[in-house]
């Protein structure tokens, strides 16, 4: 098995905002400020330009230090943050984003997400209306959601006329969210995978993945990330280990064939697998 095949440039996927998102990025939960600063600096050296954080993660300060300390121009980075339930309703997201930007030390984020819908509170539509204004202000280049189901998205679109650019959801070969992915394709919403290599304790031990990895002389993790890439998904694997980061990035110079993809698709545990998006705390 090759140790770390040469990485190719990370492709970008167009967003409905007119911007684009790198197809692979660095997840940062649950790293603290010091850990995440080191991780972002290491990732930048390897070629990462996309980093994902959230107010709830408690590490926006470290992410910002890493981004600014990388020596790269701000426009080379794609930075995502998310606002959780404390910022829903009554324009609370305005102060929420201002606080996130202050912690990040940035003038804008490339993508701002509602962290989860919390439908019992019935505030996600009014929060989305605030997000629309935040995008218009320039403080968020694109806006989207996380852990939303099609019914939540239907309501956002119907009541505001603005379609989210991204829906970030738990997604892996074990948790394939086929209905949500199809909804995204139909409505021009990019699906982004959190926990793209996880979601099941036994996933990485699946014989199917070992067979495909051996066929391509790659690691199981690389095969899983390549599955995301070829399905048009954005993936944000998390790691603090530079060797693992490099391995995760080295997935753009090989291709899974139809048999490989069908074999990996067989690992789906069904629509009820994974966390309940109504209560997700990721």
ZADO-1210 file (C-alpha; in nm, 4 decimals, padded with zeros to 6 digits):
<atoms>
<atom x="00.0000" y="00.0000" z="00.0000" code="UNK" pos="1"/>
<atom x="00.1383" y="00.3396" z="-00.0912" code="UNK" pos="2"/>
<atom x="00.2125" y="00.5530" z="00.2119" code="UNK" pos="3"/>
<atom x="00.0962" y="00.8934" z="00.0979" code="UNK" pos="4"/>
<atom x="00.0304" y="00.9168" z="-00.2757" code="UNK" pos="5"/>
<atom x="00.0875" y="01.2648" z="-00.4195" code="UNK" pos="6"/>
<atom x="-00.2072" y="01.4912" z="-00.3562" code="UNK" pos="7"/>
<atom x="-00.3822" y="01.6584" z="-00.6446" code="UNK" pos="8"/>
<atom x="-00.5551" y="01.9948" z="-00.6295" code="UNK" pos="9"/>
<atom x="-00.8856" y="01.9777" z="-00.4413" code="UNK" pos="10"/>
<atom x="-01.1733" y="02.0404" z="-00.6818" code="UNK" pos="11"/>
<atom x="-01.4446" y="02.2881" z="-00.5912" code="UNK" pos="12"/>
<atom x="-01.8212" y="02.2578" z="-00.6245" code="UNK" pos="13"/>
<atom x="-02.0287" y="02.5579" z="-00.7285" code="UNK" pos="14"/>
<atom x="-02.2769" y="02.6935" z="-00.4753" code="UNK" pos="15"/>
<atom x="-02.6048" y="02.8713" z="-00.5506" code="UNK" pos="16"/>
<atom x="-02.4512" y="03.1833" z="-00.3928" code="UNK" pos="17"/>
<atom x="-02.2179" y="03.2243" z="-00.6896" code="UNK" pos="18"/>
<atom x="-01.9196" y="03.1097" z="-00.4822" code="UNK" pos="19"/>
<atom x="-01.7697" y="02.7616" z="-00.4662" code="UNK" pos="20"/>
<atom x="-01.6670" y="02.5196" z="-00.1910" code="UNK" pos="21"/>
<atom x="-01.3600" y="02.2925" z="-00.1900" code="UNK" pos="22"/>
<atom x="-01.4813" y="01.9331" z="-00.2004" code="UNK" pos="23"/>
<atom x="-01.2660" y="01.8240" z="00.0922" code="UNK" pos="24"/>
<atom x="-01.1958" y="02.0179" z="00.4088" code="UNK" pos="25"/>
<atom x="-01.0771" y="01.9847" z="00.7669" code="UNK" pos="26"/>
<atom x="-01.3317" y="01.9065" z="01.0377" code="UNK" pos="27"/>
<atom x="-01.2379" y="02.0488" z="01.3780" code="UNK" pos="28"/>
<atom x="-01.4771" y="01.9050" z="01.6367" code="UNK" pos="29"/>
<atom x="-01.3901" y="01.8375" z="01.9232" code="UNK" pos="30"/>
<atom x="-01.0447" y="01.9990" z="01.9151" code="UNK" pos="31"/>
<atom x="-00.9728" y="02.2855" z="02.1547" code="UNK" pos="32"/>
<atom x="-00.8188" y="02.6177" z="02.0518" code="UNK" pos="33"/>
<atom x="-00.4561" y="02.5097" z="02.0917" code="UNK" pos="34"/>
<atom x="-00.5085" y="02.1751" z="01.9181" code="UNK" pos="35"/>
<atom x="-00.7051" y="02.3232" z="01.6310" code="UNK" pos="36"/>
<atom x="-00.4547" y="02.6026" z="01.5675" code="UNK" pos="37"/>
<atom x="-00.1809" y="02.3422" z="01.5207" code="UNK" pos="38"/>
<atom x="-00.4113" y="02.1301" z="01.3056" code="UNK" pos="39"/>
<atom x="-00.5071" y="02.4178" z="01.0743" code="UNK" pos="40"/>
<atom x="-00.1432" y="02.5231" z="01.0327" code="UNK" pos="41"/>
<atom x="-00.0431" y="02.1653" z="00.9473" code="UNK" pos="42"/>
<atom x="-00.3388" y="02.1297" z="00.7114" code="UNK" pos="43"/>
<atom x="-00.2474" y="02.4507" z="00.5304" code="UNK" pos="44"/>
<atom x="00.1054" y="02.3193" z="00.4706" code="UNK" pos="45"/>
<atom x="-00.0431" y="02.0045" z="00.3151" code="UNK" pos="46"/>
<atom x="-00.2743" y="02.1944" z="00.0809" code="UNK" pos="47"/>
<atom x="-00.6026" y="02.2219" z="00.2701" code="UNK" pos="48"/>
<atom x="-00.7907" y="02.5442" z="00.2092" code="UNK" pos="49"/>
<atom x="-01.1271" y="02.4566" z="00.3670" code="UNK" pos="50"/>
<atom x="-01.1885" y="02.4446" z="00.7425" code="UNK" pos="51"/>
<atom x="-01.5136" y="02.3825" z="00.9297" code="UNK" pos="52"/>
<atom x="-01.5932" y="02.5044" z="01.2810" code="UNK" pos="53"/>
<atom x="-01.8932" y="02.6165" z="01.4899" code="UNK" pos="54"/>
<atom x="-01.9729" y="02.8455" z="01.7791" code="UNK" pos="55"/>
<atom x="-02.0637" y="02.5368" z="01.9827" code="UNK" pos="56"/>
<atom x="-01.7267" y="02.3718" z="01.9211" code="UNK" pos="57"/>
<atom x="-01.5537" y="02.6367" z="02.1333" code="UNK" pos="58"/>
<atom x="-01.2548" y="02.6499" z="01.8981" code="UNK" pos="59"/>
<atom x="-01.3240" y="02.9382" z="01.6600" code="UNK" pos="60"/>
<atom x="-01.0406" y="03.1393" z="01.8170" code="UNK" pos="61"/>
<atom x="-00.7906" y="02.8640" z="01.7409" code="UNK" pos="62"/>
<atom x="-00.9252" y="02.8167" z="01.3898" code="UNK" pos="63"/>
<atom x="-00.8824" y="03.1876" z="01.3234" code="UNK" pos="64"/>
<atom x="-00.5275" y="03.1842" z="01.4572" code="UNK" pos="65"/>
<atom x="-00.4454" y="02.8947" z="01.2274" code="UNK" pos="66"/>
<atom x="-00.6003" y="03.0622" z="00.9238" code="UNK" pos="67"/>
<atom x="-00.4249" y="03.3922" z="00.9879" code="UNK" pos="68"/>
<atom x="-00.0984" y="03.2225" z="01.0831" code="UNK" pos="69"/>
<atom x="-00.0880" y="03.0153" z="00.7664" code="UNK" pos="70"/>
<atom x="00.0523" y="03.3055" z="00.5675" code="UNK" pos="71"/>
<atom x="-00.2120" y="03.2516" z="00.3002" code="UNK" pos="72"/>
<atom x="-00.4306" y="03.5326" z="00.1730" code="UNK" pos="73"/>
<atom x="-00.7790" y="03.5347" z="00.3249" code="UNK" pos="74"/>
<atom x="-00.9403" y="03.4715" z="-00.0134" code="UNK" pos="75"/>
<atom x="-00.7508" y="03.1429" z="-00.0449" code="UNK" pos="76"/>
<atom x="-00.9411" y="03.0029" z="00.2528" code="UNK" pos="77"/>
<atom x="-01.2973" y="02.8717" z="00.2725" code="UNK" pos="78"/>
<atom x="-01.4107" y="02.9060" z="00.6354" code="UNK" pos="79"/>
<atom x="-01.7410" y="02.7670" z="00.7635" code="UNK" pos="80"/>
<atom x="-01.8974" y="02.8297" z="01.1018" code="UNK" pos="81"/>
<atom x="-02.2351" y="02.7383" z="01.2492" code="UNK" pos="82"/>
<atom x="-02.4698" y="02.9068" z="01.4947" code="UNK" pos="83"/>
<atom x="-02.6537" y="02.6786" z="01.7361" code="UNK" pos="84"/>
<atom x="-02.9874" y="02.7024" z="01.9154" code="UNK" pos="85"/>
<atom x="-02.8937" y="02.9949" z="02.1363" code="UNK" pos="86"/>
<atom x="-02.8790" y="03.2124" z="01.8258" code="UNK" pos="87"/>
<atom x="-03.2158" y="03.1141" z="01.6791" code="UNK" pos="88"/>
<atom x="-03.5043" y="03.3621" z="01.6523" code="UNK" pos="89"/>
<atom x="-03.5359" y="03.7365" z="01.7172" code="UNK" pos="90"/>
<atom x="-03.2309" y="03.8290" z="01.5062" code="UNK" pos="91"/>
<atom x="-03.0012" y="03.6672" z="01.7637" code="UNK" pos="92"/>
<atom x="-02.7890" y="03.5422" z="01.4745" code="UNK" pos="93"/>
<atom x="-02.6698" y="03.8980" z="01.4068" code="UNK" pos="94"/>
<atom x="-02.4838" y="03.9206" z="01.7369" code="UNK" pos="95"/>
<atom x="-02.3978" y="03.5520" z="01.7073" code="UNK" pos="96"/>
<atom x="-02.2132" y="03.5964" z="01.3799" code="UNK" pos="97"/>
<atom x="-02.0456" y="03.9148" z="01.5009" code="UNK" pos="98"/>
<atom x="-01.9122" y="03.7217" z="01.8017" code="UNK" pos="99"/>
<atom x="-01.7946" y="03.4358" z="01.5786" code="UNK" pos="100"/>
<atom x="-01.6165" y="03.6779" z="01.3471" code="UNK" pos="101"/>
<atom x="-01.4501" y="03.8432" z="01.6437" code="UNK" pos="102"/>
<atom x="-01.3278" y="03.5068" z="01.7726" code="UNK" pos="103"/>
<atom x="-01.2107" y="03.4073" z="01.4249" code="UNK" pos="104"/>
<atom x="-01.0468" y="03.7443" z="01.3651" code="UNK" pos="105"/>
<atom x="-01.2113" y="03.7615" z="01.0225" code="UNK" pos="106"/>
<atom x="-01.4336" y="04.0106" z="00.8435" code="UNK" pos="107"/>
<atom x="-01.6549" y="03.7423" z="00.6883" code="UNK" pos="108"/>
<atom x="-01.7118" y="03.3674" z="00.6709" code="UNK" pos="109"/>
<atom x="-01.7453" y="03.1844" z="00.3432" code="UNK" pos="110"/>
<atom x="-02.0346" y="02.9748" z="00.4726" code="UNK" pos="111"/>
<atom x="-02.2672" y="03.0276" z="00.7685" code="UNK" pos="112"/>
<atom x="-02.4904" y="02.7395" z="00.8767" code="UNK" pos="113"/>
<atom x="-02.7880" y="02.6979" z="01.1099" code="UNK" pos="114"/>
<atom x="-02.6422" y="02.4190" z="01.3211" code="UNK" pos="115"/>
<atom x="-02.9643" y="02.2189" z="01.3543" code="UNK" pos="116"/>
<atom x="-03.3342" y="02.2865" z="01.2972" code="UNK" pos="117"/>
<atom x="-03.4757" y="02.2327" z="01.6484" code="UNK" pos="118"/>
<atom x="-03.8273" y="02.2133" z="01.4988" code="UNK" pos="119"/>
<atom x="-04.0030" y="02.2002" z="01.8375" code="UNK" pos="120"/>
<atom x="-03.8881" y="02.5590" z="01.8943" code="UNK" pos="121"/>
<atom x="-04.0208" y="02.6670" z="01.5528" code="UNK" pos="122"/>
<atom x="-03.7575" y="02.9372" z="01.5067" code="UNK" pos="123"/>
<atom x="-03.5545" y="02.8083" z="01.2160" code="UNK" pos="124"/>
<atom x="-03.7501" y="03.0025" z="00.9518" code="UNK" pos="125"/>
<atom x="-03.7097" y="03.3369" z="01.1298" code="UNK" pos="126"/>
<atom x="-03.3427" y="03.2486" z="01.1846" code="UNK" pos="127"/>
<atom x="-03.3071" y="03.1804" z="00.8120" code="UNK" pos="128"/>
<atom x="-03.4561" y="03.5227" z="00.7386" code="UNK" pos="129"/>
<atom x="-03.1819" y="03.6723" z="00.9559" code="UNK" pos="130"/>
<atom x="-02.9209" y="03.4641" z="00.7722" code="UNK" pos="131"/>
<atom x="-03.0449" y="03.6055" z="00.4414" code="UNK" pos="132"/>
<atom x="-02.9812" y="03.9569" z="00.5692" code="UNK" pos="133"/>
<atom x="-02.6376" y="03.8543" z="00.6995" code="UNK" pos="134"/>
<atom x="-02.5475" y="03.7278" z="00.3541" code="UNK" pos="135"/>
<atom x="-02.6701" y="04.0517" z="00.2007" code="UNK" pos="136"/>
<atom x="-02.4485" y="04.2425" z="00.4463" code="UNK" pos="137"/>
<atom x="-02.1398" y="04.0588" z="00.3191" code="UNK" pos="138"/>
<atom x="-02.0551" y="03.8995" z="00.6519" code="UNK" pos="139"/>
<atom x="-02.1391" y="03.5551" z="00.5102" code="UNK" pos="140"/>
<atom x="-02.0601" y="03.4788" z="00.1464" code="UNK" pos="141"/>
<atom x="-02.2987" y="03.1821" z="00.1432" code="UNK" pos="142"/>
<atom x="-02.5609" y="03.0533" z="00.3867" code="UNK" pos="143"/>
<atom x="-02.6867" y="02.7060" z="00.4553" code="UNK" pos="144"/>
<atom x="-02.8053" y="02.4605" z="00.7155" code="UNK" pos="145"/>
<atom x="-02.6904" y="02.1531" z="00.9046" code="UNK" pos="146"/>
<atom x="-02.8863" y="01.8443" z="01.0072" code="UNK" pos="147"/>
<atom x="-03.1992" y="01.9557" z="00.8177" code="UNK" pos="148"/>
<atom x="-03.4474" y="01.7074" z="00.6706" code="UNK" pos="149"/>
<atom x="-03.6367" y="01.7639" z="00.3431" code="UNK" pos="150"/>
<atom x="-03.9476" y="01.8778" z="00.5323" code="UNK" pos="151"/>
<atom x="-03.7463" y="02.1513" z="00.7067" code="UNK" pos="152"/>
<atom x="-03.5926" y="02.2585" z="00.3764" code="UNK" pos="153"/>
<atom x="-03.9322" y="02.2657" z="00.2057" code="UNK" pos="154"/>
<atom x="-04.0550" y="02.5107" z="00.4651" code="UNK" pos="155"/>
<atom x="-03.7506" y="02.7373" z="00.4436" code="UNK" pos="156"/>
<atom x="-03.7786" y="02.7618" z="00.0674" code="UNK" pos="157"/>
<atom x="-04.1578" y="02.8057" z="00.0644" code="UNK" pos="158"/>
<atom x="-04.1631" y="03.0784" z="00.3306" code="UNK" pos="159"/>
<atom x="-03.8547" y="03.2791" z="00.2277" code="UNK" pos="160"/>
<atom x="-03.7932" y="03.1989" z="-00.1378" code="UNK" pos="161"/>
<atom x="-03.4226" y="03.1466" z="-00.0623" code="UNK" pos="162"/>
<atom x="-03.2705" y="02.8001" z="-00.0990" code="UNK" pos="163"/>
<atom x="-02.9805" y="02.7028" z="00.1291" code="UNK" pos="164"/>
<atom x="-02.6478" y="02.6623" z="-00.0488" code="UNK" pos="165"/>
<atom x="-02.5447" y="02.3642" z="00.1650" code="UNK" pos="166"/>
<atom x="-02.6992" y="02.1050" z="00.3949" code="UNK" pos="167"/>
<atom x="-02.4319" y="01.9520" z="00.6179" code="UNK" pos="168"/>
<atom x="-02.5474" y="01.6146" z="00.7495" code="UNK" pos="169"/>
<atom x="-02.4079" y="01.2977" z="00.9009" code="UNK" pos="170"/>
<atom x="-02.3257" y="01.0865" z="00.5971" code="UNK" pos="171"/>
<atom x="-02.1023" y="00.7880" z="00.5257" code="UNK" pos="172"/>
<atom x="-02.1240" y="00.4577" z="00.3381" code="UNK" pos="173"/>
<atom x="-02.3063" y="00.3214" z="00.6446" code="UNK" pos="174"/>
<atom x="-02.5419" y="00.6224" z="00.6642" code="UNK" pos="175"/>
<atom x="-02.6068" y="00.7246" z="00.3051" code="UNK" pos="176"/>
<atom x="-02.9085" y="00.9583" z="00.3426" code="UNK" pos="177"/>
<atom x="-03.0248" y="00.8853" z="-00.0106" code="UNK" pos="178"/>
<atom x="-03.3500" y="01.0808" z="00.0204" code="UNK" pos="179"/>
<atom x="-03.1703" y="01.3892" z="00.1467" code="UNK" pos="180"/>
<atom x="-02.9024" y="01.3649" z="-00.1209" code="UNK" pos="181"/>
<atom x="-03.1651" y="01.3344" z="-00.3941" code="UNK" pos="182"/>
<atom x="-03.3489" y="01.6354" z="-00.2513" code="UNK" pos="183"/>
<atom x="-03.0249" y="01.8339" z="-00.2634" code="UNK" pos="184"/>
<atom x="-02.9634" y="01.7460" z="-00.6276" code="UNK" pos="185"/>
<atom x="-03.3214" y="01.8401" z="-00.7186" code="UNK" pos="186"/>
<atom x="-03.3025" y="02.1775" z="-00.5445" code="UNK" pos="187"/>
<atom x="-02.9416" y="02.2744" z="-00.6143" code="UNK" pos="188"/>
<atom x="-02.8306" y="02.2263" z="-00.2524" code="UNK" pos="189"/>
<atom x="-02.4804" y="02.0873" z="-00.2030" code="UNK" pos="190"/>
<atom x="-02.4726" y="01.8008" z="00.0471" code="UNK" pos="191"/>
<atom x="-02.1793" y="01.8093" z="00.2867" code="UNK" pos="192"/>
<atom x="-02.0839" y="01.5070" z="00.4964" code="UNK" pos="193"/>
<atom x="-01.9883" y="01.5311" z="00.8613" code="UNK" pos="194"/>
<atom x="-01.8325" y="01.2169" z="01.0091" code="UNK" pos="195"/>
<atom x="-01.7668" y="01.0995" z="00.6516" code="UNK" pos="196"/>
<atom x="-01.5463" y="00.8075" z="00.7529" code="UNK" pos="197"/>
<atom x="-01.7471" y="00.7122" z="01.0629" code="UNK" pos="198"/>
<atom x="-02.1075" y="00.6613" z="01.1573" code="UNK" pos="199"/>
<atom x="-02.0702" y="00.2956" z="01.2449" code="UNK" pos="200"/>
<atom x="-01.8215" y="00.1260" z="01.4726" code="UNK" pos="201"/>
<atom x="-01.7733" y="-00.1552" z="01.2241" code="UNK" pos="202"/>
<atom x="-01.7616" y="00.0482" z="00.9033" code="UNK" pos="203"/>
<atom x="-01.3859" y="00.0628" z="00.8575" code="UNK" pos="204"/>
<atom x="-01.3587" y="-00.3095" z="00.9291" code="UNK" pos="205"/>
<atom x="-01.6032" y="-00.3996" z="00.6508" code="UNK" pos="206"/>
<atom x="-01.4468" y="-00.6660" z="00.4226" code="UNK" pos="207"/>
<atom x="-01.5945" y="-00.4895" z="00.1187" code="UNK" pos="208"/>
<atom x="-01.3893" y="-00.1792" z="00.1939" code="UNK" pos="209"/>
<atom x="-01.0741" y="-00.3819" z="00.2553" code="UNK" pos="210"/>
<atom x="-01.1176" y="-00.5497" z="-00.0837" code="UNK" pos="211"/>
<atom x="-01.1680" y="-00.2211" z="-00.2686" code="UNK" pos="212"/>
<atom x="-00.8738" y="-00.0626" z="-00.0843" code="UNK" pos="213"/>
<atom x="-00.6443" y="-00.3536" z="-00.1764" code="UNK" pos="214"/>
<atom x="-00.7562" y="-00.3343" z="-00.5387" code="UNK" pos="215"/>
<atom x="-00.6487" y="00.0310" z="-00.5607" code="UNK" pos="216"/>
<atom x="-00.3502" y="00.0083" z="-00.3221" code="UNK" pos="217"/>
<atom x="-00.5111" y="00.2645" z="-00.0936" code="UNK" pos="218"/>
<atom x="-00.6262" y="00.2788" z="00.2663" code="UNK" pos="219"/>
<atom x="-00.9855" y="00.2079" z="00.3634" code="UNK" pos="220"/>
<atom x="-01.0244" y="00.5717" z="00.4705" code="UNK" pos="221"/>
<atom x="-00.9104" y="00.6918" z="00.1294" code="UNK" pos="222"/>
<atom x="-01.1585" y="00.4625" z="-00.0438" code="UNK" pos="223"/>
<atom x="-01.4416" y="00.5967" z="00.1724" code="UNK" pos="224"/>
<atom x="-01.3484" y="00.9579" z="00.1001" code="UNK" pos="225"/>
<atom x="-01.3206" y="00.8811" z="-00.2695" code="UNK" pos="226"/>
<atom x="-01.6754" y="00.7401" z="-00.2532" code="UNK" pos="227"/>
<atom x="-01.7905" y="01.0804" z="-00.1199" code="UNK" pos="228"/>
<atom x="-01.6040" y="01.2650" z="-00.3934" code="UNK" pos="229"/>
<atom x="-01.7479" y="01.0532" z="-00.6754" code="UNK" pos="230"/>
<atom x="-02.0976" y="01.0967" z="-00.5355" code="UNK" pos="231"/>
<atom x="-02.0617" y="01.4755" z="-00.5650" code="UNK" pos="232"/>
<atom x="-02.0470" y="01.5284" z="-00.1897" code="UNK" pos="233"/>
<atom x="-01.8303" y="01.7628" z="00.0153" code="UNK" pos="234"/>
<atom x="-01.6485" y="01.5793" z="00.2958" code="UNK" pos="235"/>
<atom x="-01.4910" y="01.7243" z="00.6099" code="UNK" pos="236"/>
<atom x="-01.2961" y="01.4481" z="00.7861" code="UNK" pos="237"/>
<atom x="-01.1508" y="01.5536" z="01.1185" code="UNK" pos="238"/>
<atom x="-00.7941" y="01.4828" z="01.2252" code="UNK" pos="239"/>
<atom x="-00.5180" y="01.6419" z="01.4291" code="UNK" pos="240"/>
<atom x="-00.2553" y="01.4048" z="01.2851" code="UNK" pos="241"/>
<atom x="-00.0650" y="01.5524" z="00.9862" code="UNK" pos="242"/>
<atom x="00.0007" y="01.2072" z="00.8399" code="UNK" pos="243"/>
<atom x="-00.3696" y="01.1249" z="00.8495" code="UNK" pos="244"/>
<atom x="-00.4532" y="01.4677" z="00.7067" code="UNK" pos="245"/>
<atom x="-00.2191" y="01.4011" z="00.4144" code="UNK" pos="246"/>
<atom x="-00.3723" y="01.0579" z="00.3625" code="UNK" pos="247"/>
<atom x="-00.7226" y="01.2073" z="00.3620" code="UNK" pos="248"/>
<atom x="-00.6220" y="01.4652" z="00.1030" code="UNK" pos="249"/>
<atom x="-00.4676" y="01.2086" z="-00.1322" code="UNK" pos="250"/>
<atom x="-00.7932" y="01.0933" z="-00.2917" code="UNK" pos="251"/>
<atom x="-00.8032" y="01.2896" z="-00.6145" code="UNK" pos="252"/>
<atom x="-00.5633" y="01.0807" z="-00.8234" code="UNK" pos="253"/>
<atom x="-00.7517" y="00.7503" z="-00.8442" code="UNK" pos="254"/>
<atom x="-01.1037" y="00.6477" z="-00.9350" code="UNK" pos="255"/>
<atom x="-01.3501" y="00.3873" z="-00.8112" code="UNK" pos="256"/>
<atom x="-01.5233" y="00.1922" z="-01.0865" code="UNK" pos="257"/>
<atom x="-01.8932" y="00.1045" z="-01.1041" code="UNK" pos="258"/>
<atom x="-01.8393" y="-00.2274" z="-00.9256" code="UNK" pos="259"/>
<atom x="-01.6506" y="-00.0546" z="-00.6425" code="UNK" pos="260"/>
<atom x="-01.9255" y="00.2034" z="-00.5981" code="UNK" pos="261"/>
<atom x="-02.1988" y="-00.0617" z="-00.5987" code="UNK" pos="262"/>
<atom x="-02.0095" y="-00.2667" z="-00.3406" code="UNK" pos="263"/>
<atom x="-01.9694" y="00.0344" z="-00.1119" code="UNK" pos="264"/>
<atom x="-02.3344" y="00.1307" z="-00.1617" code="UNK" pos="265"/>
<atom x="-02.4286" y="-00.2113" z="-00.0193" code="UNK" pos="266"/>
<atom x="-02.3028" y="-00.0987" z="00.3237" code="UNK" pos="267"/>
<atom x="-02.5966" y="00.1373" z="00.3783" code="UNK" pos="268"/>
<atom x="-02.7675" y="00.0618" z="00.7101" code="UNK" pos="269"/>
<atom x="-03.0912" y="00.2277" z="00.5996" code="UNK" pos="270"/>
<atom x="-03.2776" y="00.5558" z="00.6485" code="UNK" pos="271"/>
<atom x="-03.3011" y="00.5215" z="01.0274" code="UNK" pos="272"/>
<atom x="-02.9255" y="00.4931" z="01.0825" code="UNK" pos="273"/>
<atom x="-02.7276" y="00.7706" z="01.2488" code="UNK" pos="274"/>
<atom x="-02.8322" y="01.0555" z="01.4761" code="UNK" pos="275"/>
<atom x="-03.1787" y="01.2087" z="01.4818" code="UNK" pos="276"/>
<atom x="-03.1334" y="01.5436" z="01.3088" code="UNK" pos="277"/>
<atom x="-03.4063" y="01.6957" z="01.5269" code="UNK" pos="278"/>
<atom x="-03.1830" y="01.6549" z="01.8305" code="UNK" pos="279"/>
<atom x="-02.8349" y="01.6481" z="01.6835" code="UNK" pos="280"/>
<atom x="-02.5674" y="01.8171" z="01.8917" code="UNK" pos="281"/>
<atom x="-02.2803" y="01.7791" z="01.6456" code="UNK" pos="282"/>
</atoms>
